[in-house]
Amino acid sequence: MYAPDLFHLLVRLSLDPDVSSGQKAKLLAVIAYFISPFDVFPEFVLGPLGLLDDIALTAWVLNSMVNESDPEIVRRYWAGDGDSLEAIQRILAIADDMIGSGLWERLKKKFD
């Protein structure tokens, strides 16, 4: 499962001096969303399925970060298996199906 590795990546990137303050603000917002019990798919109701929105949103923010800066910054802290950028792309490719396109679009707008 991607959730622990993505959360670790968010925290590490938020502490990196090479990450801009604007990107750190987005990372911190996603960390807050990740740990909040009140999100689109609450973990306390849905169990592990409740992490789907957290995972998709994290991948979306990380993808925008990769597009705006050096991708190696993201790769530097990836603790998961395989390449972090490939994992992000795999998640984004199925995000509409995981969450539903209407909810997915509303969620992205909150963090844009």
N, C-alpha and C positions, 0 to 999 in steps of 0.2 A: 504494500500500500504506500502511496506517495505522501500522505499527510505528515508523518513525522519528519521525513526528509525535507519537505517543502517548508514546514514551520522552522526547522533548524536553519534553513537557508535564509528565510526572512529575517530571523534574529541576527544571524551573522552579517548579512548585508546591511542591516540597519546600524550596525556598529562600525562599519568599514569607513575609514576616512576618505577613500576614493569615490564614495557614493555621494552624489549631490544632495543638498538639503531638500530639494523638491522631491527627489526620488525617495529619500528617507521618510518624508511625510507620508507618501503613498504606502511604503512598506509598513510603517507604524499603524496606519489606518487598517491595513489588511491583518496585521497581527491582532489588533483590537477586535476586528470582526471574527477572526479565527477563534478567539477565546471567549467571545460573547455567547451567552446562552440564548440570546434572542437574535436569530438570524433567519434566513429564508427557510432552511431545513435544520431545525434545532436538533442537536445531537441527543439531548435528554429525551426527546420524543422518538426519534428515528434510529437511534443507535449509530453505528458506523455509516449508514446511508446519509446521515446528517452532515457528514464531512464533504459530500459532493460539491456543494456550493463553495465551501472554503477552498477546496482543491482547485476548482475551476477559476475562482477569483484570484487566487495566488498565482496561477499560471498566467493569467491575463496581465497582471501587474508586472510579473517578471519578464514577460515577453515585451512589454512596452519599455521596460528598463534596458533589455538587451538591444532593442532597436534604437535607443537614445544614447547608449554608451558602449563601452567595451564589453563584449560578451564574456571575455575571460574573467571579469569580476564575478559574474554569476557562476562560472565553472569553478572558480577558486574554492568556493565553500560547499559545493554539492557533495553530500555524504551518501547519496543513493547510488544504486547500480546504474551503469551505463552513462550516457552523456546527458547532462542537465538540459541542454537545449532541445534535444530529441524528446525528452520526457515532457517538456513544456509544450512542444508542438503536438504530441500525441494527445495530451489532455485537452488542448484547445480544439483539436479536430473533432472531439466528441462532446464538447461542452454543451452544445445545443440539445443533444439527445439526453445528456445526463440531467440537465436542469429544466429544459423546455425553453424554447427560443424567447418567449415573452418575458419570463422571469430572468433569463440570462441577460437580455438587453437592459432591463431595468436595473439589475445588479451592477452591470458595467457602468451605467450612467452615474451611479452613486460614487464611483471611485475614479471617474474620468477627470 
